[in-house]
Amino acid sequence: MPHPYKRAIRAHESHDEGVRLQKVLAQAGFGSRRKCEEIITEGRVEVDGQLVTELGSRVNPNRQQVRVDGSRIHITGRHVTLALNKPRKVLSTMDDPRGRFTLRDIIGDRYERVFHMGRLDYDSEGLILMTDDGELAQHVMHPKYEVEKTYMATVQGKLGGNICRRLVTQGVLLKDGLIRLDHCAIVDRSRDHTMVKVVIHSGKNRIVRRIFEAIGFPVVRLVRTQIGPIHLGDVKPGSYRVLSNAEVSALDKEVGL
């Protein structure tokens, strides 16, 4: 009978060898083991940039990057990405020395390592993405990838469709340069206010509020409803949901991962 210490050594060495690639794909939601074996033999899988077609291959999903059809895969439990609905009067930060309400007060201590990808100002509401995936966060926040954000803005006054079109075609000159909206559409009007759907890829501070203030239509309510392919959905203010693997993969694709 082998010495228990030797058995432990062998078990440790086997763990270091990694997990069978088809098992990793199955855990990431690509179907049954048999289906995942077909994906491998069809030449659709890369590990750390190298094509892998052998079924006996093992990987360490915590150290190696696995892609299927060019897209990075996600294994449940490795990283978590959240869609949070920030209410007004909540700071887009994880703590505040003055004791004001923060994102940490919403998510609690369950996800200790997550951080926010971008911010909303104190009086704005809506979607904030949070993650513990540093690579994803870096790409989402980098201006290079021009991730579009969608807002519902309620402004003072009756805003005309011609002004909306001008904000897209000509833009408006702010202190930090000329800025254009990617999309602007009037959703509703009342006697004193206009609700506008705005899409913009700029991540500059308070950019939507500054645009409408510059043309004489101050924003009285601002709600972000979408970032790239991720929708706020039916998440209630002060709540959050965990993104599915499919959603995270779509976000990856949006930012070139």
C-alpha positions, 0 to 999 in steps of 0.5 A: 500500500503506498505511503499516504504522503506519496498519494498526496504528492501525486494528487497535487501533481494531478491537480497542477496538470489542469482540467480536461479542456472539454470539461472546461467548455462544458462548465462554461455552457457550451453543451454536453461533453460530447458536444464540447469534444466536437468543438475542440476537434473542429479546430474552434478552440484556442488556449493562450493563443494556440489552436488546440484540437487534441481531446486529451488536452488539459488547461488551468482555467485560473491561469490560462485564457481559453477562447472559442471562435475567437471569444474568451469563455467564462467559467461560472465561479471564476469571475462575477460581473453585476448589473446594478441599478443605482438610485439617486443620492448614492455615491458611485464608490465603494466607501465614503468617509462621510458615511453617505450611501455607496455601492457597497451598501447595495451589494453588501459583503458577498462580492468583496473584490468587485469594483465599478466600471465607470460612474454615475453622478450623485443625482443620476440613476440607473445601470452601473456595471461591477466586476472582479475581472480586471481585464474586462474592466480595463477594456470597458472603461478605455476610451479606445473601445467607445462603448455606447451608453444609453440614457433616458433624460428628462429636461426642462422645456419643450425640446424640438426634434430639430435640436435633437438632430443638431446634437447628432449632426453638429454637436455642441461646443463645451469647455473640453471640446466639441461633443456629438450625440450618437443618437437622440430621440424625443420619447415624450413631452409635457407642458414643461418637460421633454423626455429624450432617449440619448446614446453617447459613447463619451465617458466624460464626467457629467457629459449628458447633463453638460450637453443639455445645460449648454443649449438651455435645457437643464436635465431634471432626471437622468437614468442610464438604461444600457451599456454596450449590449447590457440592458438594465432590464427589470432590476429595481433601484437599489438592487442588482443581478449577476450577468449570465455567461452569454451577456459577459461574452457579448460585453467581451466581444464589444470591447475586443476581448 
